[in-house]
Amino acid sequence: MNNPMTGRPRLLLTRTYPAAVEARARRDYEAELNPEDTPYGPDELIARAAGKDALLLCSPNRLTAETIAGLPASVRIAATFSVGTDHIDLDAARARGLVVTNTPDVLTDATAEIALLLMLGAARRAYEGERLVREAAWTGWTPTQLMGVELMGRRLAIIGMGRIGQALARRARACGMEIHYHNRRRLPADEEAGATYHDSVEGILEVADVVSLHCPATPETQHLINARTIELLPEGAIVVNTARGAVVDDEALIAALKRGRVRAAGLDVFEGEPQVNPGYLDLANTFLLPHLGSATVETRNAMGFRALDNLDAYFRGDSPPDRVA
């Protein structure tokens, strides 16, 4: 129910969001903030939702069927500060009548930039070079020091040619790369922009000098990169993941990195994050980032505003534009 004193809906923000987003939330809602950015477990989330009309949450907050069942009846909508919804049981939300929205279309450029950064960092041994400088271990230029490989002329295999995959393709073309892609549906010719379509994962991996993952986490994509599919890659390929950690079998990739079957990996997402498989940590041929894909001021503000747009629409009596449940 709305606050009877102000007539404004009561909103729980489960984490600390960008200042501009929180300012708008305070302006338009009876907003309870989380200034310490303390992650709420299921029980605390349910307790703090008492008397609230809506939640603004993000992927670390898991809305399982049990958590959804425990939410107060007053909570009618949950706006997630993310494109992905794998942290929410959408079937359980629908069964309870809980509206769920996400934030599509605003992360494209930021995530494509991170994918390109990972490609370059992995190919040019950026982690090793930075560590050499920071640890004062660099003794000067030598003809064979930290030789990586160029992206120019290499075949980039994009798995998942949605908005982010296409944005990466545009950037990779500027680096002189040859673009290949696999998607559930082939793109129209004008959207392909000369890229080569492959109708199977196996087929595209066979030509992948660099493979960049942009597919959602589904039962079908679970451990898409695994011991079997790694063997399809050309010797010395580079693996990049800005999608979801679950699409990579960590143990298989670590083993391939250790023996040089895979030259290098650039990873921004991890299965079970924030825990990271410790096997990655001692590997010099990994370029690792802490889920920075959308981490720009512009994008994070846009995500928050998009979430609030959906809440505004709902409380006006309109259908939220980004409703997923």
N, C-alpha and C positions, 0 to 999 in steps of 0.2 A: 504494500500500500504506500501511496505517497505520504510524505511528511504532512500532517494536517495543518501545521503552522505555516509552512511555506508553499505547499502544493507541489513540491519538487520530488521526483523519484529518489529513493535512497539507493546509493550505489556503493558497493565494496570494491576497492581497488586492491588486488591481492599482492602486488609488488610495487616498488617505486618505479614510476614511469617518467618520461621526459617532463621537464618543468612546464613546458607549454601545454602538454596534454593534461597534466594535473590541474593547471590553472583553469582550463576550460571545463574540466570535470567539476571543480569547486564552484565555478560560476553557474553551471546549469543543473547541478544535482546536489543532493545532500550526500556528500562524498566522504567516505571513511578511507583515509590514506594508510599506507604502510611505510612511514618515513625511514624505518630501520631496514627496509627491504628484507625482512625476515621471511623465509619460505614457510608457508602455512602447510602443515600436514592436513590430512583429511578431517580429523576431529576438530582442529582449530578453524579450518575453513568453514565447516558446518556451523560452529559456534558463532563465528564472526558474521555469518550470513543472516543471523537472527534479525528479523525486522527489515531486511533489505529487499529491494525489488529487483536488483540486477547485480551481476558480477562483471568486472573487467579483469580477466585473468590472462595468463600466458602459459606456455608449454610446460614449465616445471610443475604447474598445478594440474594434477591428474584428476579428471572428473570420471571416475569409474562408476559402474552401475551402483555400487554400494554408496559412494559419496553422493551421487545424484539422488538416490532414494532418501538419503539423510538430510538433504537441503530443506530449509523451511519452505512451507507452501507459498510464502510471500515472494520467493525468488522465481521470476517468470522468464528471465532471459539471461544468457551468459554470452558476453562478447569476448572472443579470444583475440589476443594481441599477437596474431600469427596467421600465416596462410594455412599451415598444416593443422589438422584436427585429430591426429592420431593419439593425442592425450585425452581425448573426450570420447566416451561411449555414446555415439550418436543415436544408436538404437534405443538405449536406455533413456536418453534425453527426449526422443520422440514419444516413447511410451509414457513418460511423465508429463509431457506437454511443455517441456522446457525448450524455449527457442534458443538456438545457438547460431552465432554469426562468426565470420572470420574476416581477414583483411587481405584480399587478393589484389593483384595488379600494382602494388606499391613497392615491392622488393626487387623488381626485375633488374634494374641497373646496378644496384648495390651488390646483389648476389653475383651477377655476371662479372663485376669487377673483382670480387674476391676469388672467383674461379680462375680468372686470368692471372691474378697474383699468385695463386697456388701453382698454376702451370709454370709460370716463370720461376717461382721460388724453387720448385722441385727440379726443373730442368737445369737451372744455373747454380744449384747447390748453395742457395742463399743462407740457409741455416748454418752450414759449415763455415761460410765466409764471415758471417756476423759474429759467430762464436770466436773465431780466430782473432778478430779485432778486439772484441770485448774482453777476452781473457789475456790480452797483451801477448799473444803467441805468434803474431804475424812478424816475420823476419824480413819481409820485403818481397817484391815481385819476382816470380820465377817463371820460366817458359812453360812449365807443366802444372802449375799450381791450380788446384780445384777446377779442372776442366769439366764443364758441363756439356750440354748439347743445345743447339739452336732450335727454336720453334719453326723458323722459316722452312717451308717445303715439307713439313711433317703433316701426317694425316691425323686430324682431330676427329675422334668418334664421340658424338654427343648422344647419350642415351636419355631420351626425354626431351623432345624438341618443342616445348611450350615456350612461353614468353622468355623465361630465363635462358633456355637453351638457344633460342634464336638471338637473344642479345649477346650471348657469348660468341656465337658464330660470327656476328658482325665484327666483334673485337678481334677475333682470331684471324679473320680474313685480312685485317690490317697488319697482322704479323706474318702474312704470307703463308698461312696454313691452308691445307686442303680439307674441306669440311665434308664429313660423312655423318649420317644420323640414323637412329632407330626411334620409332615412335609407334604408338598404338595405331595411328592413322597417318597415312602419307599426307604431307602438306600440299596445298596447291602450288603449282610451279612458281608463281610469283613470290610466294613465301619461302620456297626452298632456296631461291637466290643462287642457284647453281650447285647446291649441296647434293650429295649422292645419298639416296635412300636405301636402307637395308631392311628387309622384312623380318629379320630375326636377330636376336642378341648375338647368337653364335657367329652369324655372318659378319656383323660389324666389328666384333672383337678381333677377327682375323686380320683386319687392316688397320687396327688402332695403334698408331705410334703413341698417341695420348688418348686416354678415355676419360671423359668427364661425365659424371653422373648427375642427372637432373630429374629423376623419376621419383614418384611418391613412394612412401613405405607402405607396401601392401603384402598380403601373403604371397603373391606372385613374385614380388621383387625382393623378398627376404633373402639375404645372402646371394644376391645376383652375381656379385664378384666372389668367387669361391675357388677351391683348389682346381676344379674341373675347368671353369671358364678362364681362369688365369693362364692355363696351358694353351688356350687358343690365341692369346696375345702374341704379337711379334716379340722376339727376344729384346729385352731392354725397354719395354714400354713404360709409360708413366701413367699412374692412376690418380685421378682427382675426384674428390667427393665433396660437394656442397649441398647434397640432397638430404638424406637421412642416414645416420650411422648404421641402421639395420640392413642397408642394401649391400654392405661389405662384411664378409666373413673375416674378422680380424686375424684369427690364427693363420688362415690360409695366406692372407696378404703379407703378414709379418714373415712367414716362412719364405715367401717368394722374394721379399726385399732382402732378407739375409743372404740368400744364395745368388742374388743378382738376376734372377729370372725377371723381376720387375726392377727397372732402374731406380725409380724414386716414386714417392707418393706425396701428394699435397692434400691434406685432410682438414676440413673445417667442422665436421660433425663426426660423432662417435656413438657406437652402440652403448647404451647405458650411461651416457654423459650425465653429469660432469665427470664420472669415473672414466678413465681412459685405460685401455689395455696397456699394462706396463711394458709389454714387448715393443711398443713403438718408441718408448722414451729414450732408449740407448741407441737407436738407429740413426746414424748420421744422414741417411738418404730419405728422411722424412721431413716435410715442412708442415708443421702442425699449428693450427689456430683454434682459439676457443669459441667456436660458433659465432663468427663475426660477420656472417653473410649479409645481414641487414643492418649492421652497426654503423650507420651514418646518422648525423643529426637530421638530415632531410627525411630519410626513410623511417626512422623510428618515430619522428613526429607524425609523418603521414600514416603510419600504422595506427597510432593512438587516435588520430582524428577520424580515421576510417571506422575504428571500433565505436567511437562516440557518435559518428553519423548513423551507424546502425541502431544504437540505443535511442538516439533522438527520433528516428523514424518509428521505432516500435512504440515509444511512449506518446507519439502523435497519433497513433492508431493506424499507421501505414505499415506495409510489409517491409522489413529491413532488406536493403538491396543485396546484402551478402549472406542471406540466411542459408545455413547448411543443415539445419534440423528444426 
